Amino acid sequence: MTKNAALILAAGKGTRMHSERPKVLQTLLGEPMLAYVREALRSIFGEEIWMVVGHRAEMVQAAFPDARLVFQSEQLGTGHALMQALPALSEAGCSHLLVVNGDAPLLSEELTRDFMAESAGADLSFATIVPDNPGAYGRVVRQQGRVIGIVEARDYDPARYGPESGEVNAGMYWLNLAAVESLLPRLSNDNKSGEYYITDLIGLAVAGKYTVRGVQCGRDDSLLGVNSPLELSRLEEVLRARTAEQLLAAGVILHAPDLVRVSPLARVEPGAELTGPCEVSGRTEIRRGASVASHCVLRDSLIGTSAEIRSFSHLEGARVGEGALVGPFARLRPGAVLEADSHVGNFVELKKARLGKGAKANHLSYLGDAQIGAGANIGAGTITCNYDGRHKYQTKIGEKAFIGSNTALVAPVSVGDNALVGAGSVITRDVPGNEMGIARSRQKNLPRRG
């Protein structure tokens, strides 16, 4: 009985990135490149996905807390990574394994399925491409069209292997684990790097009369890896342009599409409208008829049907209801919820706050840890004082309540339905429904001197 699994190689440091972060955590369109690789595999392999981690493994673990990890304490090459993973894979009953690099963010589900179909029946199969610049990719060696091995770029000797063909190893493998288990003990690190290369399995398999297949993928850039800031930038632009083209083809309206940056993990429905420059990342969902103006940043947020996000607004972990209006210059932090037809205007910040249907906070306010009823009006300069230096407290404002300008609501406190709070008040006690609360000094007018 066959059981397929996937292994993502994510242990490398990425020296040329000049960063303390592991290479696979470098971001494109707001997401770690490792997230894109995992997403491409998820619908094929489900939970049967392992990651080999090593350099700053704790950072990868923090970014992907639900991942199945194999730890490679010493980074001694891709072959060594496979050796470390094999016990866990065998224990899980895996019979066939897809191996991919964690630094290939353009990898797609479609390409992966096609590669697996082409690899059917092979003991060991790998994908090849013909890039414009072979760089450090391992060179594919063939004789009369048949693969005989892969040689790392630094070890390639034209006198021994002949002139280069331009065909290189793309770093994706399909392995029959029964065959691999017999070949792994024969891997050697007798090379210039002193590492165990998974590519050496090709030559060993050929010599052992196993079925070896090099699946030619032409110039498909979906298998390109990232090894430097320059390559990261180039692939990010490829991913951005590809995503924008897909959105346009699906019926999303993009103004200045070259300046619209949407993560492939986000979902934008046909009929939504985005104006660049703007950034949409994470698991953001933008519904039909919604509009996002220029200079907005949205992450992990839901924008409801026909909602409007005006320029220079920043949303993270927020939910904006149908027909709601946000901005310009608004900030919605995690836990902010705007119900249908509510308004949040310029220089208003919400955090863990719910604005009821039709409620308005149009100017210069901070609403944190607050529940605001339908139809309420929050005057300019209102602040919910939710933090005493140690604990956070909640403010409750009832339906159709009116909060005058420049009011400080010192939590925990509640303002009832249809209540009114006079402008300039510091409210420290509850205001019952249908009553007025006012807490300010009586005005005195004194003679002007001088």
N, C-alpha and C positions, 0 to 999 in steps of 0.2 A: 504494500500500500504506500503510495507516494504522499509525501507531505512537503510542501514548498515553504521556504522561508527566505528572508532577505537579511543581508548583513551590510551595514553602512560603516565604512572606514572613516573614523572621525577622531583619531588619536594624535594627528600631527600638530606641530607647533605653528607651522607657517612662518618661518623665519623672515621671509621676504616681505611679509605684511608689516613688520616693525611694530607689532602690537602685543600687549600682554594678553589679549583675548585669544583663545584658540581660533585658528583660521575658520573653522566651520561656524563660528558665531559672528563672523563679520556679516554685516547686513546689506541687503539689497531691497529697496523699496520698503524699508522699515522692518524687514524680517531677517532672522539669521538664515544664511544660505542652507543650513542643515534642515530647516523647517520645510523648505521647498522640496528637498530630496525625499524627506519622510512623507510629505503629502502625496508625491507622485507614486509612492509605493503602497500607501495605506489601503487604497481600494482593491489592490491586487492581493496583498498579503495579510490584511487585517492587523491582528496583534502579533503576528509572527515576524516581527521586525526587531533585530538586534542592532545595537550600535557599539563599536569598539572605541573606547575613549582612553586617553592617556594624559597628554599635556593639559594641565588645568582642568582635570576631569570634573572637579567639583562645580566649575562654572557651567559645563555642559549639563551636568545632572540638575543644577538649579534651573536651567532654561527649559529642560525637558524632564520634569519630575516623574512622569509616567512611563518613561522609556525603559526598555530592557537593555541593560548595559553590560558590557564585558570590559574589564579593566586590563589595559596593557601598560603595566608600570614602567617597562623599558620599551621605548619606541625603536624596535630593531627591524622595521620594515613591514611591508604589507603581508608577506608570507608569515612572518611571526605573529601578526595580528590574527590571521586565520587560524594559526595554531592555538592561540589563546581562546578563540571562540568555539573551536571544535567540540570541546567537552560539553558545553551548554547546549549546542545544537544537537549533538548526539543524544543527550539526555531528554531533549524535547521531541525526539523521534523524527527529526528532519531528514529527508532523503535527498532533496535537491535544494541548492542554495544559489540565490542571486547575490552577487557581491558588487557594490557600487561605492564610489568615492563620495564622501560627504561634502566635497567642494565643487559639485556639479549642479548649480542651482537651476539650470535650464532643463534638467531631466523631466520628461513628461511620462504620464501613464501610457499614452499611445505608443511612444517609442519603446518603452519597457515591454509592453505586451508583444509588439512586433519582434523584438529581439528574442524573447522567450519562445515565440512560435518558430523562429528560424533556428533556434538552438535545440529543438526537440530531437531526442535520440542521441545527442552528443554526450560524451562523458565530460568534456570540457569545452566550453565555447566562450568566445570573447568578442566584443564589438571593436571594430576598427573605423577610423576616419582618416580623411586626407585634408588636414588643415593647411591654410596658407603659410603658416609658420609652425613647423613641427616642434620647435622649442625643446623642452625637456621630456617630451612624450617618448615612451618606449617604442623602438622601431620594430615593425613586423617583418620577419624574414620568411620568404616563401621560396619554394623550388617547384617550378612548373605549376604554379598556381596553388600548391598545397602548403599550408602553414607548417613550418618546422621549428619556429621559436619566436620569442620576443626578446630583444636586447635593449637594456636601458641605454638612453642616449649617451651617457658618459662612458659607457663600455663598448659602444659600437665601433667596430674596426672595419672600414671598407675593404681592406686587404683580405679580411677573413670572410666577410659577409657579402661583399659586392657593393656597388653604389646604392645609395638610399633610393627607395621607390616613392617616398612621401607618405606611405601608409603607416599609421601609428596606432598604438594601443589606446583605446578610449577609456579604459579603466572600468569596464562593466563585464562581469563574468557570470556564466551559468555553469554550476558545478554539480556533478554527480558525487555526492559525499562518500559513497562507497569507494569510488576510484580515488578521490582526493586523500582519503585516509591512508591508502597504500603509498601515495606519492609524497606526502608531507614529510615523513621521516628522512627522505632523500634530499630535501632542500639544503642548499649550502649557502653560506655567507662569504664565500671566497670571491669577493669582488671589491671594487675600489671603495665602496661605502661600508663594507663589512655588515651588510644587511641581508635579510632573507626576503627575496622578491617573490610575490605571488606569480609574477610573469614567468619565472623559471619553471613553474608547473607545466607550462606549454611544451617546452622541450622534453621534459621528463615523460609527459603523456605521449608525445610522439614516439619517443624511444621505446616506451612500453606498449606500443601498438593500441593505445586507446583511441577512441574516436574524438578527434580534435577539429573544431570548426572556428574559422575566423569570419564573423558576420560583418560584411562590408556595409557601412552606413554612409559612405560618400563624404560629403562636406557638411553633414548635419551638425549645426552648432549646439544642439541640445546636450551634447556630451562633453562640451568644453569645460575645463576646470579653471579654478581661480588660484593663482599663485603669487599675485602681486597686486598692489593698489591699482595699477593701470588696468590689469585684467578684470579686477572687481568692478571698476568704473565702466568698462566696455560691456561687460555682461549685464550690468544693471540697466544700461541704456537699451540693450537688446530686449531685456525682459519688459522694460517700461513700454517700448514701442510695440512689442508683440501684444501686450495686454490692452493697450489703447486701441489697436487695430481690431482686436476681438470684441471690445465693447462697442465700437462704432458699427461693426458688422451686425451686432445683436440688436441695435436700435437705441443705444445710449447716445445722447447728444453731448459732444465734447467741443467746447470752444477753446481755441489755442491748444489742440491735442498734444502738441510736442511738450507742453508744460504741465500736463496732467500726469501725476504719478499715482497709480493705483496698484496695490498689491494684488497678485493673482489669488490670494486667499480671501480677498474681499468679494462681496457680491453686489453688483449694481444692476437693477432691473431696467429693461427697455423702457424708454420714456423719461428716465431720470436725466438731469442736465447738470454737467460739471463745467466750470470755467477755470482754466489754468491761469497762473500757477496755483495748484492745490495738491494736497497729499492725502491719500486715503489708504490706510494700512490696517493690519490685524484682521479680525473677523468682522469688519464693518459691513453693514448691510444698508443699502440706499434703495428705497422703494420707488415704484413708478410715480412720475410726476413731481418728485422732490427735486430741489435745486440746491447746488452748492456753488457759491460765488468764489471769486478768486481769493488767493492768499488764506485759504482755510486749511486746517490740519485736523483730520478725523482719524481716530484709532479706536477699534473695538467698540463702535457705536452703532446704534440703529436709528436711521432717519426714516420717518414714516411717510406714507403717501402724501404728496403735495406739501410737505414741510419745506421751509425755506431757511437755508443757512447763509447769512449775509457775510460779507467780506471780513477777513481778519479774525475769524472765530476759531477757537481751539476746543475740540471735543475729545474726551478720552473716557471710555467706559460709560457713555451716556445713552439715554433713550429719548428720542424726540418723537412725539406723537403726531398723528395725522393733522396737517394744516398748521402746525406750530411754527413759530417764527423765532429765529435765534440770531442775535447780532444786529449790527456789526460790532466787532471787538468784544465778543462775549467769550467766557470760558466756562465750559461744563466739565467738571472733574468726575472721577468714578462715582457711580451711584446717583448721578443727576438724572431725574426723570421729568420730562415735560409731557403732560397729557395733551389731548387734542386741543388745538386752537389756543394754546397758551403762548405767552410772549416773554422772551428774555432779551433785553436790549443791550445798548452799548455799556461796556465796562461793568457788566454784571457777572458775578462768579457764583456757581452752584457746586456744592459738594455734598453727596449723600442727602440730597434734597429733592422733594417731589412737589412739582407745581401742578395744581389741579386744573381741570378743564377750564379754559378761558381765563385763567389767572394771568396777571401781568406783573412783571418786574422790569420796567423799561430802562432804568438808569442807575448806574453807580451804586450797586448794592452787593453785599456778600450774604449769601444764604447757605449756611452749612448745618447739617444735621437737622433739617427742617421739614415739616409736613404743612403744605399750604393748600387750603381748600379751593374748590372751584369758584371762579369769579372773583377771587380776592385781588386787591390792588396793593402792590408794594411800592411805596414812594421812594424817590431818589435819596440815596445815602443811607438806606436802611441796612443795619448789620444785625445778624444773629450772633450774639456773643456766646459761642458754644464750648469754649475751652477755658478751664480755670487754672491751667498750668499742669494739671495731673489727669483730669478726666474730661470726656466730651459729654455734652448734654443736649437734649432735643428741644426744639421750639415747635409749637403747634399753632397754626393760624387757621381759623375756621373759614367756612364758605362766605364769600362776599364781604369779608372783613376789609377794612381800609386802614392801611398803615401809613401815617403821615411821613413826610420827608425828614431825613436826618434823625431817624429813630434807632435806638439801641435796645434790642430785646435780649435781656440777660437770662440765658437758659439755666435750669429748666423753667420754661414759662409757656403759657398758652393764652391765645387770644380767641375768644369765641366767635361763633357765626354772627355776621352783621355788626360786629363790634368796630369801634373807631379808636385809633390811637393818634393823639395829637402830635403834630410835627415837633421835632426836637426833644421828644421824650426819652427817658431812660426807664424802660419797663422792667421791674424786678418781681412783680407779682402778677398773677393771672388777671386777665380782663374778661369778665363774663360776657356772654353773648348779648347783643343789643345794647351794650353799654359803651361809654366812652372812657378811655384811660388817658390821663395826661400827667406827666411827671417832669416838671421843669420849674425853675425859679420864676417868681413873679417879676415882670419887667419893671424897672425903675428908670425914670427920665430925670436927669440931673442937669443943672445949669452948665453950659459949656464955658470953659475958662480959656482965655487966651485967643 
